[in-house]
Amino acid sequence: MREKQIDQQWIDRIVQSLQGIEYGSVEIVVHDSQITQIDRLEKQRFPLQKKQQTGKLKEVKFK
């Protein structure tokens, strides 16, 4: 099997997809030895809410 070169344009796209992700993943899809797609999945993590003395979570209302 012959080694293929990756174009600088694809490397730049991959690096751009990785920038700014704190939690998540970047998936590179390959078809017939060619990069065809880059998927970026970014997750946001939030701290758990603390229970009030009643044992219930504090209710938050959205407008």
All heavy atoms as TSV, in Angstrom:
chain	resi	resn	atom	element	x	y	z
A	1	MET	N	N	0.835	-1.176	0.000
A	1	MET	CA	C	0.000	0.000	0.000
A	1	MET	C	C	0.890	1.254	0.000
A	1	MET	O	O	1.809	1.363	0.799
A	1	MET	CB	C	-0.920	0.001	1.224
A	1	MET	CG	C	-1.916	1.104	1.196
A	1	MET	SD	S	-3.330	0.765	2.253
A	1	MET	CE	C	-2.826	1.613	3.709
A	2	ARG	N	N	0.606	2.156	-0.875
A	2	ARG	CA	C	1.379	3.377	-1.024
A	2	ARG	C	C	0.895	4.451	-0.046
A	2	ARG	O	O	-0.302	4.655	0.111
A	2	ARG	CB	C	1.232	3.876	-2.466
A	2	ARG	CG	C	2.303	4.857	-2.854
A	2	ARG	CD	C	2.216	5.158	-4.347
A	2	ARG	NE	N	1.959	6.597	-4.431
A	2	ARG	CZ	C	1.058	7.167	-5.175
A	2	ARG	NH1	N	0.290	6.450	-5.954
A	2	ARG	NH2	N	0.895	8.451	-5.178
A	3	GLU	N	N	1.842	5.130	0.590
A	3	GLU	CA	C	1.491	6.187	1.535
A	3	GLU	C	C	1.029	7.422	0.769
A	3	GLU	O	O	1.646	7.835	-0.202
A	3	GLU	CB	C	2.705	6.540	2.387
A	3	GLU	CG	C	2.393	7.533	3.471
A	3	GLU	CD	C	3.593	7.775	4.364
A	3	GLU	OE1	O	4.280	6.814	4.711
A	3	GLU	OE2	O	3.821	8.952	4.685
A	4	LYS	N	N	-0.088	8.011	1.213
A	4	LYS	CA	C	-0.630	9.206	0.559
A	4	LYS	C	C	-0.284	10.441	1.372
A	4	LYS	O	O	-0.208	10.393	2.592
A	4	LYS	CB	C	-2.140	9.090	0.408
A	4	LYS	CG	C	-2.542	7.956	-0.501
A	4	LYS	CD	C	-3.849	8.256	-1.141
A	4	LYS	CE	C	-4.131	7.154	-2.131
A	4	LYS	NZ	N	-4.977	7.545	-3.190
A	5	GLN	N	N	-0.119	11.544	0.699
A	5	GLN	CA	C	0.144	12.827	1.337
A	5	GLN	C	C	-1.187	13.529	1.630
A	5	GLN	O	O	-2.131	13.420	0.851
A	5	GLN	CB	C	0.995	13.716	0.425
A	5	GLN	CG	C	2.396	13.190	0.190
A	5	GLN	CD	C	3.256	13.288	1.437
A	5	GLN	OE1	O	3.052	14.157	2.283
A	5	GLN	NE2	N	4.202	12.382	1.570
A	6	ILE	N	N	-1.229	14.228	2.737
A	6	ILE	CA	C	-2.416	15.002	3.091
A	6	ILE	C	C	-2.146	16.457	2.704
A	6	ILE	O	O	-1.127	17.034	3.083
A	6	ILE	CB	C	-2.721	14.905	4.595
A	6	ILE	CG1	C	-2.980	13.451	4.979
A	6	ILE	CG2	C	-3.913	15.774	4.967
A	6	ILE	CD1	C	-3.136	13.226	6.457
A	7	ASP	N	N	-3.053	17.040	1.934
A	7	ASP	CA	C	-2.903	18.429	1.509
A	7	ASP	C	C	-2.882	19.350	2.720
A	7	ASP	O	O	-3.577	19.117	3.712
A	7	ASP	CB	C	-4.063	18.852	0.603
A	7	ASP	CG	C	-4.071	18.114	-0.722
A	7	ASP	OD1	O	-3.008	17.596	-1.119
A	7	ASP	OD2	O	-5.137	18.066	-1.354
A	8	GLN	N	N	-2.124	20.421	2.617
A	8	GLN	CA	C	-2.048	21.407	3.699
A	8	GLN	C	C	-3.420	21.990	4.014
A	8	GLN	O	O	-3.732	22.288	5.159
A	8	GLN	CB	C	-1.067	22.529	3.333
A	8	GLN	CG	C	-0.840	23.517	4.454
A	8	GLN	CD	C	-0.226	22.879	5.690
A	8	GLN	OE1	O	0.668	22.047	5.587
A	8	GLN	NE2	N	-0.700	23.266	6.865
A	9	GLN	N	N	-4.274	22.089	3.003
A	9	GLN	CA	C	-5.626	22.621	3.204
A	9	GLN	C	C	-6.402	21.757	4.201
A	9	GLN	O	O	-7.102	22.273	5.072
A	9	GLN	CB	C	-6.360	22.672	1.870
A	9	GLN	CG	C	-7.760	23.237	1.963
A	9	GLN	CD	C	-8.454	23.250	0.599
A	9	GLN	OE1	O	-8.063	22.534	-0.306
A	9	GLN	NE2	N	-9.478	24.070	0.479
A	10	TRP	N	N	-6.273	20.430	4.098
A	10	TRP	CA	C	-6.963	19.532	5.034
A	10	TRP	C	C	-6.359	19.630	6.426
A	10	TRP	O	O	-7.080	19.615	7.427
A	10	TRP	CB	C	-6.929	18.092	4.535
A	10	TRP	CG	C	-7.907	17.851	3.441
A	10	TRP	CD1	C	-7.641	17.597	2.121
A	10	TRP	CD2	C	-9.335	17.862	3.550
A	10	TRP	NE1	N	-8.796	17.456	1.416
A	10	TRP	CE2	C	-9.859	17.612	2.263
A	10	TRP	CE3	C	-10.213	18.069	4.594
A	10	TRP	CZ2	C	-11.228	17.551	2.018
A	10	TRP	CZ3	C	-11.574	18.007	4.350
A	10	TRP	CH2	C	-12.066	17.758	3.072
A	11	ILE	N	N	-5.050	19.749	6.505
A	11	ILE	CA	C	-4.400	19.901	7.812
A	11	ILE	C	C	-4.893	21.175	8.484
A	11	ILE	O	O	-5.223	21.175	9.675
A	11	ILE	CB	C	-2.863	19.907	7.651
A	11	ILE	CG1	C	-2.389	18.525	7.168
A	11	ILE	CG2	C	-2.178	20.291	8.959
A	11	ILE	CD1	C	-0.943	18.468	6.765
A	12	ASP	N	N	-4.989	22.263	7.712
A	12	ASP	CA	C	-5.490	23.531	8.257
A	12	ASP	C	C	-6.933	23.398	8.741
A	12	ASP	O	O	-7.297	23.932	9.784
A	12	ASP	CB	C	-5.396	24.640	7.207
A	12	ASP	CG	C	-3.959	24.995	6.856
A	12	ASP	OD1	O	-3.035	24.651	7.632
A	12	ASP	OD2	O	-3.756	25.619	5.786
A	13	ARG	N	N	-7.755	22.684	7.979
A	13	ARG	CA	C	-9.160	22.488	8.376
A	13	ARG	C	C	-9.260	21.674	9.669
A	13	ARG	O	O	-10.102	21.959	10.526
A	13	ARG	CB	C	-9.931	21.784	7.269
A	13	ARG	CG	C	-10.191	22.660	6.070
A	13	ARG	CD	C	-10.871	21.880	4.977
A	13	ARG	NE	N	-11.132	22.729	3.820
A	13	ARG	CZ	C	-11.580	22.290	2.666
A	13	ARG	NH1	N	-11.816	21.002	2.487
A	13	ARG	NH2	N	-11.788	23.116	1.670
A	14	ILE	N	N	-8.427	20.656	9.801
A	14	ILE	CA	C	-8.433	19.825	11.007
A	14	ILE	C	C	-8.006	20.653	12.215
A	14	ILE	O	O	-8.646	20.628	13.272
A	14	ILE	CB	C	-7.533	18.588	10.823
A	14	ILE	CG1	C	-8.138	17.654	9.766
A	14	ILE	CG2	C	-7.330	17.864	12.151
A	14	ILE	CD1	C	-7.194	16.584	9.273
A	15	VAL	N	N	-6.933	21.419	12.062
A	15	VAL	CA	C	-6.448	22.270	13.156
A	15	VAL	C	C	-7.507	23.296	13.531
A	15	VAL	O	O	-7.772	23.535	14.715
A	15	VAL	CB	C	-5.115	22.955	12.764
A	15	VAL	CG1	C	-4.729	24.026	13.770
A	15	VAL	CG2	C	-4.011	21.914	12.637
A	16	GLN	N	N	-8.161	23.897	12.537
A	16	GLN	CA	C	-9.224	24.872	12.799
A	16	GLN	C	C	-10.379	24.231	13.575
A	16	GLN	O	O	-10.953	24.833	14.465
A	16	GLN	CB	C	-9.734	25.463	11.486
A	16	GLN	CG	C	-10.780	26.529	11.666
A	16	GLN	CD	C	-11.266	27.084	10.331
A	16	GLN	OE1	O	-10.969	26.546	9.277
A	16	GLN	NE2	N	-12.020	28.152	10.396
A	17	SER	N	N	-10.704	22.982	13.238
A	17	SER	CA	C	-11.779	22.272	13.930
A	17	SER	C	C	-11.428	22.004	15.387
A	17	SER	O	O	-12.311	21.948	16.241
A	17	SER	CB	C	-12.078	20.945	13.230
A	17	SER	OG	O	-12.561	21.172	11.937
A	18	LEU	N	N	-10.155	21.826	15.679
A	18	LEU	CA	C	-9.714	21.544	17.043
A	18	LEU	C	C	-9.632	22.795	17.914
A	18	LEU	O	O	-9.720	22.704	19.139
A	18	LEU	CB	C	-8.337	20.868	17.016
A	18	LEU	CG	C	-8.306	19.439	16.494
A	18	LEU	CD1	C	-6.882	19.007	16.243
A	18	LEU	CD2	C	-8.997	18.505	17.462
A	19	GLN	N	N	-9.480	23.943	17.293
A	19	GLN	CA	C	-9.304	25.176	18.064
A	19	GLN	C	C	-10.568	25.527	18.843
A	19	GLN	O	O	-11.668	25.484	18.312
A	19	GLN	CB	C	-8.914	26.329	17.141
A	19	GLN	CG	C	-7.526	26.166	16.590
A	19	GLN	CD	C	-7.148	27.262	15.613
A	19	GLN	OE1	O	-7.995	27.920	15.035
A	19	GLN	NE2	N	-5.853	27.434	15.417
A	20	GLY	N	N	-10.366	25.838	20.101
A	20	GLY	CA	C	-11.460	26.309	20.937
A	20	GLY	C	C	-12.302	25.222	21.579
A	20	GLY	O	O	-13.207	25.523	22.334
A	21	ILE	N	N	-12.023	23.957	21.295
A	21	ILE	CA	C	-12.804	22.888	21.922
A	21	ILE	C	C	-12.237	22.606	23.314
A	21	ILE	O	O	-11.057	22.314	23.456
A	21	ILE	CB	C	-12.779	21.589	21.089
A	21	ILE	CG1	C	-13.589	21.760	19.828
A	21	ILE	CG2	C	-13.322	20.422	21.896
A	21	ILE	CD1	C	-13.692	20.499	19.002
A	22	GLU	N	N	-13.088	22.726	24.319
A	22	GLU	CA	C	-12.684	22.376	25.676
A	22	GLU	C	C	-13.051	20.915	25.964
A	22	GLU	O	O	-12.279	20.172	26.543
A	22	GLU	CB	C	-13.359	23.303	26.680
A	22	GLU	CG	C	-12.823	23.157	28.065
A	22	GLU	CD	C	-13.342	24.235	28.995
A	22	GLU	OE1	O	-13.939	25.217	28.536
A	22	GLU	OE2	O	-13.154	24.070	30.215
A	23	TYR	N	N	-14.255	20.525	25.537
A	23	TYR	CA	C	-14.715	19.142	25.648
A	23	TYR	C	C	-15.370	18.793	24.320
A	23	TYR	O	O	-16.141	19.567	23.772
A	23	TYR	CB	C	-15.766	18.975	26.755
A	23	TYR	CG	C	-15.263	19.287	28.135
A	23	TYR	CD1	C	-15.530	20.512	28.722
A	23	TYR	CD2	C	-14.523	18.354	28.847
A	23	TYR	CE1	C	-15.072	20.811	29.986
A	23	TYR	CE2	C	-14.065	18.641	30.119
A	23	TYR	CZ	C	-14.344	19.873	30.682
A	23	TYR	OH	O	-13.892	20.153	31.944
A	24	GLY	N	N	-15.091	17.628	23.797
A	24	GLY	CA	C	-15.730	17.212	22.556
A	24	GLY	C	C	-14.817	16.343	21.722
A	24	GLY	O	O	-13.860	15.760	22.219
A	25	SER	N	N	-15.123	16.291	20.427
A	25	SER	CA	C	-14.329	15.445	19.530
A	25	SER	C	C	-14.363	15.991	18.115
A	25	SER	O	O	-15.258	16.748	17.744
A	25	SER	CB	C	-14.870	14.010	19.552
A	25	SER	OG	O	-16.214	13.989	19.097
A	26	VAL	N	N	-13.360	15.604	17.352
A	26	VAL	CA	C	-13.302	15.899	15.928
A	26	VAL	C	C	-13.154	14.556	15.222
A	26	VAL	O	O	-12.258	13.779	15.534
A	26	VAL	CB	C	-12.123	16.830	15.576
A	26	VAL	CG1	C	-11.976	16.983	14.070
A	26	VAL	CG2	C	-12.312	18.188	16.228
A	27	GLU	N	N	-14.068	14.282	14.305
A	27	GLU	CA	C	-14.058	13.014	13.572
A	27	GLU	C	C	-13.716	13.304	12.114
A	27	GLU	O	O	-14.314	14.178	11.486
A	27	GLU	CB	C	-15.430	12.346	13.655
A	27	GLU	CG	C	-15.502	11.037	12.918
A	27	GLU	CD	C	-16.869	10.389	13.024
A	27	GLU	OE1	O	-17.815	11.042	13.516
A	27	GLU	OE2	O	-16.987	9.230	12.609
A	28	ILE	N	N	-12.749	12.567	11.588
A	28	ILE	CA	C	-12.336	12.708	10.200
A	28	ILE	C	C	-12.855	11.498	9.443
A	28	ILE	O	O	-12.522	10.360	9.777
A	28	ILE	CB	C	-10.809	12.795	10.090
A	28	ILE	CG1	C	-10.297	13.967	10.924
A	28	ILE	CG2	C	-10.377	12.915	8.634
A	28	ILE	CD1	C	-8.813	13.946	11.166
A	29	VAL	N	N	-13.677	11.742	8.431
A	29	VAL	CA	C	-14.280	10.667	7.652
A	29	VAL	C	C	-13.467	10.486	6.368
A	29	VAL	O	O	-13.200	11.459	5.654
A	29	VAL	CB	C	-15.762	10.985	7.314
A	29	VAL	CG1	C	-16.370	9.869	6.487
A	29	VAL	CG2	C	-16.558	11.207	8.594
A	30	VAL	N	N	-13.094	9.244	6.104
A	30	VAL	CA	C	-12.281	8.919	4.931
A	30	VAL	C	C	-13.057	7.953	4.047
A	30	VAL	O	O	-13.651	6.996	4.540
A	30	VAL	CB	C	-10.935	8.282	5.364
A	30	VAL	CG1	C	-10.102	7.876	4.168
A	30	VAL	CG2	C	-10.168	9.228	6.275
A	31	HIS	N	N	-13.054	8.213	2.737
A	31	HIS	CA	C	-13.713	7.343	1.763
A	31	HIS	C	C	-12.759	7.164	0.578
A	31	HIS	O	O	-12.287	8.152	0.011
A	31	HIS	CB	C	-15.037	7.969	1.309
A	31	HIS	CG	C	-15.803	7.132	0.348
A	31	HIS	ND1	N	-16.461	5.981	0.735
A	31	HIS	CD2	C	-16.005	7.258	-0.976
A	31	HIS	CE1	C	-17.039	5.447	-0.326
A	31	HIS	NE2	N	-16.776	6.211	-1.368
A	32	ASP	N	N	-12.478	5.935	0.240
A	32	ASP	CA	C	-11.535	5.627	-0.847
A	32	ASP	C	C	-10.200	6.350	-0.658
A	32	ASP	O	O	-9.666	6.973	-1.582
A	32	ASP	CB	C	-12.133	5.985	-2.214
A	32	ASP	CG	C	-13.251	5.046	-2.628
A	32	ASP	OD1	O	-13.259	3.894	-2.145
A	32	ASP	OD2	O	-14.112	5.465	-3.416
A	33	SER	N	N	-9.690	6.305	0.557
A	33	SER	CA	C	-8.389	6.890	0.918
A	33	SER	C	C	-8.349	8.409	0.809
A	33	SER	O	O	-7.282	9.009	0.762
A	33	SER	CB	C	-7.266	6.285	0.063
A	33	SER	OG	O	-7.197	4.894	0.248
A	34	GLN	N	N	-9.501	9.060	0.778
A	34	GLN	CA	C	-9.570	10.515	0.698
A	34	GLN	C	C	-10.410	11.049	1.858
A	34	GLN	O	O	-11.436	10.466	2.198
A	34	GLN	CB	C	-10.232	10.955	-0.619
A	34	GLN	CG	C	-9.482	10.564	-1.866
A	34	GLN	CD	C	-8.188	11.354	-2.026
A	34	GLN	OE1	O	-8.138	12.544	-1.755
A	34	GLN	NE2	N	-7.139	10.673	-2.444
A	35	ILE	N	N	-9.977	12.144	2.456
A	35	ILE	CA	C	-10.778	12.801	3.482
A	35	ILE	C	C	-11.989	13.401	2.795
A	35	ILE	O	O	-11.872	14.134	1.816
A	35	ILE	CB	C	-9.976	13.901	4.201
A	35	ILE	CG1	C	-8.804	13.282	4.963
A	35	ILE	CG2	C	-10.888	14.683	5.160
A	35	ILE	CD1	C	-7.873	14.307	5.582
A	36	THR	N	N	-13.171	13.044	3.275
A	36	THR	CA	C	-14.399	13.540	2.667
A	36	THR	C	C	-15.203	14.435	3.605
A	36	THR	O	O	-16.067	15.168	3.153
A	36	THR	CB	C	-15.310	12.377	2.216
A	36	THR	OG1	O	-15.602	11.558	3.341
A	36	THR	CG2	C	-14.640	11.552	1.137
A	37	GLN	N	N	-14.903	14.364	4.910
A	37	GLN	CA	C	-15.735	15.098	5.858
A	37	GLN	C	C	-14.997	15.249	7.178
A	37	GLN	O	O	-14.252	14.372	7.592
A	37	GLN	CB	C	-17.023	14.305	6.065
A	37	GLN	CG	C	-18.043	14.917	6.950
A	37	GLN	CD	C	-19.323	14.092	6.938
A	37	GLN	OE1	O	-19.689	13.500	5.935
A	37	GLN	NE2	N	-19.991	14.056	8.063
A	38	ILE	N	N	-15.229	16.376	7.844
A	38	ILE	CA	C	-14.728	16.594	9.192
A	38	ILE	C	C	-15.924	17.000	10.052
A	38	ILE	O	O	-16.607	17.972	9.741
A	38	ILE	CB	C	-13.658	17.708	9.232
A	38	ILE	CG1	C	-12.456	17.318	8.364
A	38	ILE	CG2	C	-13.222	17.982	10.669
A	38	ILE	CD1	C	-11.440	18.426	8.198
A	39	ASP	N	N	-16.197	16.224	11.092
A	39	ASP	CA	C	-17.301	16.515	12.013
A	39	ASP	C	C	-16.718	17.003	13.333
A	39	ASP	O	O	-15.803	16.391	13.877
A	39	ASP	CB	C	-18.147	15.268	12.280
A	39	ASP	CG	C	-18.926	14.811	11.068
A	39	ASP	OD1	O	-19.346	15.672	10.268
A	39	ASP	OD2	O	-19.118	13.591	10.915
A	40	ARG	N	N	-17.289	18.082	13.834
A	40	ARG	CA	C	-16.861	18.629	15.118
A	40	ARG	C	C	-18.039	18.551	16.075
A	40	ARG	O	O	-19.119	19.071	15.790
A	40	ARG	CB	C	-16.429	20.082	14.924
A	40	ARG	CG	C	-16.125	20.802	16.206
A	40	ARG	CD	C	-15.777	22.242	15.907
A	40	ARG	NE	N	-15.868	23.038	17.103
A	40	ARG	CZ	C	-15.010	23.976	17.433
A	40	ARG	NH1	N	-14.006	24.252	16.644
A	40	ARG	NH2	N	-15.158	24.650	18.537
A	41	LEU	N	N	-17.835	17.886	17.195
A	41	LEU	CA	C	-18.861	17.774	18.222
A	41	LEU	C	C	-18.313	18.435	19.482
A	41	LEU	O	O	-17.340	17.971	20.061
A	41	LEU	CB	C	-19.203	16.311	18.501
A	41	LEU	CG	C	-20.193	16.061	19.620
A	41	LEU	CD1	C	-21.550	16.670	19.292
A	41	LEU	CD2	C	-20.338	14.576	19.863
A	42	GLU	N	N	-18.933	19.535	19.851
A	42	GLU	CA	C	-18.479	20.264	21.034
A	42	GLU	C	C	-19.493	20.090	22.149
A	42	GLU	O	O	-20.689	20.254	21.937
A	42	GLU	CB	C	-18.303	21.742	20.713
A	42	GLU	CG	C	-17.658	22.512	21.829
A	42	GLU	CD	C	-17.240	23.902	21.404
A	42	GLU	OE1	O	-17.425	24.268	20.240
A	42	GLU	OE2	O	-16.732	24.623	22.270
A	43	LYS	N	N	-19.009	19.735	23.319
A	43	LYS	CA	C	-19.872	19.530	24.475
A	43	LYS	C	C	-19.647	20.665	25.459
A	43	LYS	O	O	-18.557	21.201	25.569
A	43	LYS	CB	C	-19.561	18.202	25.147
A	43	LYS	CG	C	-19.843	17.020	24.252
A	43	LYS	CD	C	-19.577	15.731	24.965
A	43	LYS	CE	C	-19.908	14.583	24.030
A	43	LYS	NZ	N	-19.966	13.322	24.734
A	44	GLN	N	N	-20.693	21.009	26.163
A	44	GLN	CA	C	-20.590	22.009	27.215
A	44	GLN	C	C	-20.868	21.312	28.534
A	44	GLN	O	O	-21.878	20.621	28.677
A	44	GLN	CB	C	-21.585	23.138	26.989
A	44	GLN	CG	C	-21.294	23.926	25.745
A	44	GLN	CD	C	-22.276	25.061	25.546
A	44	GLN	OE1	O	-23.351	25.076	26.137
A	44	GLN	NE2	N	-21.907	26.012	24.716
A	45	ARG	N	N	-19.974	21.475	29.474
A	45	ARG	CA	C	-20.133	20.851	30.787
A	45	ARG	C	C	-20.536	21.924	31.788
A	45	ARG	O	O	-20.000	23.014	31.794
A	45	ARG	CB	C	-18.820	20.209	31.219
A	45	ARG	CG	C	-18.247	19.264	30.193
A	45	ARG	CD	C	-18.523	17.867	30.571
A	45	ARG	NE	N	-18.074	16.982	29.502
A	45	ARG	CZ	C	-17.694	15.768	29.692
A	45	ARG	NH1	N	-17.675	15.273	30.899
A	45	ARG	NH2	N	-17.353	15.014	28.688
A	46	PHE	N	N	-21.491	21.572	32.640
A	46	PHE	CA	C	-21.992	22.502	33.645
A	46	PHE	C	C	-21.844	21.860	35.016
A	46	PHE	O	O	-22.046	20.647	35.169
A	46	PHE	CB	C	-23.461	22.832	33.387
A	46	PHE	CG	C	-23.701	23.410	32.014
A	46	PHE	CD1	C	-24.204	22.625	30.994
A	46	PHE	CD2	C	-23.390	24.732	31.745
A	46	PHE	CE1	C	-24.412	23.158	29.721
A	46	PHE	CE2	C	-23.597	25.275	30.490
A	46	PHE	CZ	C	-24.114	24.481	29.480
A	47	PRO	N	N	-21.528	22.659	36.030
A	47	PRO	CA	C	-21.423	22.090	37.391
A	47	PRO	C	C	-22.799	21.639	37.865
A	47	PRO	O	O	-23.820	22.203	37.475
A	47	PRO	CB	C	-20.896	23.252	38.228
A	47	PRO	CG	C	-21.218	24.483	37.434
A	47	PRO	CD	C	-21.255	24.076	35.986
A	48	LEU	N	N	-22.825	20.612	38.703
A	48	LEU	CA	C	-24.082	20.126	39.267
A	48	LEU	C	C	-24.654	21.165	40.220
A	48	LEU	O	O	-23.928	21.854	40.920
A	48	LEU	CB	C	-23.851	18.823	40.024
A	48	LEU	CG	C	-23.408	17.631	39.174
A	48	LEU	CD1	C	-23.123	16.436	40.084
A	48	LEU	CD2	C	-24.473	17.275	38.163
A	49	GLN	N	N	-25.988	21.248	40.229
A	49	GLN	CA	C	-26.647	22.159	41.163
A	49	GLN	C	C	-26.647	21.523	42.554
A	49	GLN	O	O	-26.845	20.317	42.687
A	49	GLN	CB	C	-28.080	22.428	40.731
A	49	GLN	CG	C	-28.185	23.177	39.433
A	49	GLN	CD	C	-29.643	23.388	39.033
A	49	GLN	OE1	O	-30.534	22.745	39.568
A	49	GLN	NE2	N	-29.872	24.270	38.092
A	50	LYS	N	N	-26.437	22.347	43.566
A	50	LYS	CA	C	-26.466	21.840	44.935
A	50	LYS	C	C	-27.909	21.804	45.426
A	50	LYS	O	O	-28.720	22.654	45.092
A	50	LYS	CB	C	-25.623	22.729	45.845
A	50	LYS	CG	C	-24.156	22.665	45.491
A	50	LYS	CD	C	-23.348	23.443	46.482
A	50	LYS	CE	C	-21.882	23.315	46.121
A	50	LYS	NZ	N	-21.013	23.957	47.090
A	51	LYS	N	N	-28.206	20.802	46.208
A	51	LYS	CA	C	-29.553	20.674	46.773
A	51	LYS	C	C	-29.753	21.698	47.887
A	51	LYS	O	O	-28.841	22.003	48.636
A	51	LYS	CB	C	-29.755	19.268	47.340
A	51	LYS	CG	C	-29.785	18.199	46.289
A	51	LYS	CD	C	-30.062	16.849	46.908
A	51	LYS	CE	C	-30.097	15.772	45.860
A	51	LYS	NZ	N	-30.404	14.472	46.443
A	52	GLN	N	N	-30.971	22.207	47.958
A	52	GLN	CA	C	-31.325	23.094	49.068
A	52	GLN	C	C	-31.574	22.227	50.296
A	52	GLN	O	O	-31.584	21.000	50.227
A	52	GLN	CB	C	-32.575	23.901	48.717
A	52	GLN	CG	C	-32.363	24.873	47.581
A	52	GLN	CD	C	-33.650	25.609	47.233
A	52	GLN	OE1	O	-34.745	25.163	47.569
A	52	GLN	NE2	N	-33.512	26.725	46.548
A	53	GLN	N	N	-31.842	22.833	51.428
A	53	GLN	CA	C	-32.058	22.093	52.670
A	53	GLN	C	C	-33.248	21.150	52.566
A	53	GLN	O	O	-33.310	20.148	53.251
A	53	GLN	CB	C	-32.243	23.057	53.839
A	53	GLN	CG	C	-30.963	23.762	54.216
A	53	GLN	CD	C	-31.163	24.682	55.401
A	53	GLN	OE1	O	-32.278	24.942	55.843
A	53	GLN	NE2	N	-30.066	25.201	55.931
A	54	THR	N	N	-34.209	21.441	51.693
A	54	THR	CA	C	-35.381	20.587	51.554
A	54	THR	C	C	-35.048	19.304	50.787
A	54	THR	O	O	-35.858	18.398	50.725
A	54	THR	CB	C	-36.503	21.325	50.801
A	54	THR	OG1	O	-36.028	21.687	49.501
A	54	THR	CG2	C	-36.946	22.557	51.538
A	55	GLY	N	N	-33.867	19.273	50.183
A	55	GLY	CA	C	-33.480	18.097	49.421
A	55	GLY	C	C	-33.875	18.178	47.958
A	55	GLY	O	O	-33.601	17.275	47.186
A	56	LYS	N	N	-34.532	19.269	47.562
A	56	LYS	CA	C	-34.945	19.441	46.167
A	56	LYS	C	C	-33.974	20.363	45.453
A	56	LYS	O	O	-33.372	21.243	46.068
A	56	LYS	CB	C	-36.358	20.017	46.083
A	56	LYS	CG	C	-37.423	19.110	46.650
A	56	LYS	CD	C	-38.785	19.743	46.490
A	56	LYS	CE	C	-39.867	18.834	47.057
A	56	LYS	NZ	N	-41.191	19.435	46.915
A	57	LEU	N	N	-33.863	20.173	44.160
A	57	LEU	CA	C	-33.041	21.071	43.366
A	57	LEU	C	C	-33.746	22.407	43.219
A	57	LEU	O	O	-34.969	22.475	43.147
A	57	LEU	CB	C	-32.782	20.480	41.967
A	57	LEU	CG	C	-31.909	19.243	41.918
A	57	LEU	CD1	C	-31.822	18.735	40.484
A	57	LEU	CD2	C	-30.513	19.539	42.432
A	58	LYS	N	N	-32.956	23.446	43.156
A	58	LYS	CA	C	-33.502	24.783	42.974
A	58	LYS	C	C	-34.082	24.880	41.564
A	58	LYS	O	O	-33.457	24.492	40.604
A	58	LYS	CB	C	-32.393	25.814	43.164
A	58	LYS	CG	C	-32.868	27.242	43.069
A	58	LYS	CD	C	-31.709	28.196	43.312
A	58	LYS	CE	C	-32.182	29.628	43.193
A	58	LYS	NZ	N	-31.085	30.565	43.369
A	59	GLU	N	N	-35.295	25.418	41.468
A	59	GLU	CA	C	-35.964	25.531	40.182
A	59	GLU	C	C	-35.461	26.776	39.461
A	59	GLU	O	O	-35.350	27.842	40.024
A	59	GLU	CB	C	-37.474	25.630	40.380
A	59	GLU	CG	C	-38.249	25.617	39.080
A	59	GLU	CD	C	-39.739	25.634	39.307
A	59	GLU	OE1	O	-40.199	24.987	40.275
A	59	GLU	OE2	O	-40.435	26.307	38.539
A	60	VAL	N	N	-35.178	26.603	38.180
A	60	VAL	CA	C	-34.737	27.713	37.350
A	60	VAL	C	C	-35.758	27.901	36.253
A	60	VAL	O	O	-36.130	26.949	35.567
A	60	VAL	CB	C	-33.353	27.417	36.735
A	60	VAL	CG1	C	-32.915	28.559	35.824
A	60	VAL	CG2	C	-32.319	27.169	37.818
A	61	LYS	N	N	-36.245	29.141	36.091
A	61	LYS	CA	C	-37.252	29.413	35.074
A	61	LYS	C	C	-36.608	30.159	33.907
A	61	LYS	O	O	-35.768	31.020	34.099
A	61	LYS	CB	C	-38.394	30.243	35.652
A	61	LYS	CG	C	-39.179	29.490	36.696
A	61	LYS	CD	C	-40.371	30.273	37.166
A	61	LYS	CE	C	-41.122	29.454	38.218
A	61	LYS	NZ	N	-42.347	30.103	38.628
A	62	PHE	N	N	-37.029	29.792	32.697
A	62	PHE	CA	C	-36.541	30.446	31.497
A	62	PHE	C	C	-37.641	31.296	30.911
A	62	PHE	O	O	-38.810	30.955	30.977
A	62	PHE	CB	C	-36.106	29.391	30.458
A	62	PHE	CG	C	-34.946	28.571	30.910
A	62	PHE	CD1	C	-35.129	27.344	31.509
A	62	PHE	CD2	C	-33.669	29.037	30.728
A	62	PHE	CE1	C	-34.064	26.575	31.922
A	62	PHE	CE2	C	-32.565	28.287	31.141
A	62	PHE	CZ	C	-32.760	27.062	31.736
A	63	LYS	N	N	-37.262	32.407	30.334
A	63	LYS	CA	C	-38.245	33.304	29.714
A	63	LYS	C	C	-38.617	32.815	28.341
A	63	LYS	O	O	-37.943	32.215	27.634
A	63	LYS	CB	C	-37.677	34.708	29.597
A	63	LYS	CG	C	-37.466	35.336	30.951
A	63	LYS	CD	C	-36.904	36.731	30.773
A	63	LYS	CE	C	-36.673	37.353	32.135
A	63	LYS	NZ	N	-36.159	38.686	32.050
